Amino acid sequence: MSAQGFARSSSVAAILIVAGACGSSSSTSPSPSDPPVATNTITITSAGVSPKVVSIAQGSRVLFVNNDSRTHNMASDPHPDHTDCPEINQVGFLTPGQSRETGNLVIVRTCGFHDHDDFSNQSLQGQIIIH
């Protein structure tokens, strides 16, 4: 392997190790096939959250809109501690028709989120990628 190829492989491996050490656990991660969407709005319906993965600029907020007929309690991963991205915890309890923003997401990272009251429901789990 050339020095350039080795350096590239080492860089990719380092990124994967760091990415694996940060963020949410695999049990609450959306499918790798879910491409990030450049939007600051996540809609909750009876089918789950949409989009499941959003990409936002550093310092932005994300608006969660509850268009479901039942309440949702949105929180940061991991369950039940909600410590990865506390800014998401500001969304909290949403009644049908209600919406609320996260705090300013100022650290470049990937934040997992879920519905605290239905934490094992994968349709109510997602990620916010801050760049």
WOFENGI-V525318 format. One line per field, one symbol per residue. phi: phi as a letter, one per 30 degrees, with the letter a starting at -180 (. if undefined). psi: psi as a letter, one per 30 degrees, with the letter a starting at -180 (. if undefined). burial: # if it has 16 or more other ideal C-beta (glycine too) atoms within 10 Angstrom, else .. A space follows every 10 residues. Layout:
phi->???
psi->???
burial->???
//
This chain:
phi->.ddddddddd dddddddddd dciddddcdd deddddcdac bcccbddkcb ddbcbbdejd cbcccccddb dbbdbddddc dhcdbedddd dhdbdeidba cdddcccdac cdbadedbdc dddccabccc b
psi->kleeeeeeee eeeeeeeeef flallffgkl kffjkkkilg kkkkaffakk lfklklkkfl lkkkkjglgl llikllllkg ehfeiffeff ebkklkfllk lllkjfkjak kllljefhff jffgkakjjk .
burial->.......... .......... ..##...### .....#...# .###...### ######...# .#.###.#.. .########. .#.##.#### #..#.....# .#..#...## ######..#. .######### .
//
